[in-house]
Amino acid sequence: MTAPDPLRHRTFVYAQSILAEVLCHANLLELTSERAEELRFIHQCHRPDECTVHLEAAYLLLIEAD
């Protein structure tokens, strides 16, 4: 029996939840600009390529800046 592919596994959490502040490898649901700024501050010491929350928050802020 083989282990499931780790790249296929995804965890989804609501952006407003405390889990978004604690977990780094979670995809965010219902992310707003205000919450994206908060989460970027909370995850600011994490590298965006290693922290999905930081990456998603930065991406949302980038696309909304246009």
C-alpha positions as CSV (number, residue, x, y, z in Angstrom):
1,M,0.0,0.0,0.0
2,T,1.4,3.4,-0.9
3,A,0.9,6.7,0.9
4,P,-1.3,9.3,-0.8
5,D,0.4,11.9,-2.9
6,P,1.1,14.8,-0.5
7,L,0.7,17.3,-3.4
8,R,-2.9,16.2,-4.0
9,H,-3.9,16.7,-0.3
10,R,-5.3,20.1,0.4
11,T,-6.8,21.6,3.6
12,F,-9.3,24.4,3.3
13,V,-10.1,26.7,6.2
14,Y,-12.2,29.9,6.4
15,A,-9.9,32.9,6.4
16,Q,-11.7,34.4,9.4
17,S,-10.9,31.3,11.5
18,I,-8.1,31.0,14.0
19,L,-6.8,28.0,11.9
20,A,-5.8,30.5,9.2
21,E,-3.6,32.2,11.7
22,V,-2.0,28.9,12.9
23,L,-1.8,26.7,9.8
24,C,0.7,27.6,7.0
25,H,-0.3,24.9,4.5
26,A,-4.0,25.7,4.3
27,N,-6.0,27.1,1.4
28,L,-8.3,30.0,2.4
29,L,-12.0,30.3,1.9
30,E,-13.8,33.7,1.7
31,L,-10.6,35.8,2.0
32,T,-11.2,39.6,2.1
33,S,-8.6,42.3,1.6
34,E,-8.7,43.3,5.3
35,R,-8.2,39.7,6.5
36,A,-5.4,39.3,3.9
37,E,-3.5,42.2,5.4
38,E,-3.9,40.7,8.9
39,L,-2.8,37.2,7.8
40,R,0.2,38.6,5.9
41,F,1.2,40.4,9.2
42,I,0.7,37.2,11.2
43,H,2.7,35.1,8.7
44,Q,5.2,37.8,7.8
45,C,8.2,35.8,9.0
46,H,7.3,32.8,6.7
47,R,8.6,32.6,3.2
48,P,5.7,32.8,0.7
49,D,6.9,29.7,-1.2
50,E,6.7,27.7,2.1
51,C,3.5,29.2,3.5
52,T,0.3,28.9,1.5
53,V,-1.5,31.4,3.7
54,H,1.1,34.1,3.1
55,L,1.1,33.4,-0.6
56,E,-2.7,33.5,-1.0
57,A,-2.9,36.7,1.1
58,A,-0.2,38.4,-0.9
59,Y,-1.8,37.3,-4.2
60,L,-5.2,38.7,-3.3
61,L,-3.7,42.0,-2.3
62,L,-1.7,42.1,-5.5
63,I,-4.7,41.5,-7.8
64,E,-6.9,44.0,-5.9
65,A,-4.2,46.7,-6.1
66,D,-4.8,46.9,-9.9
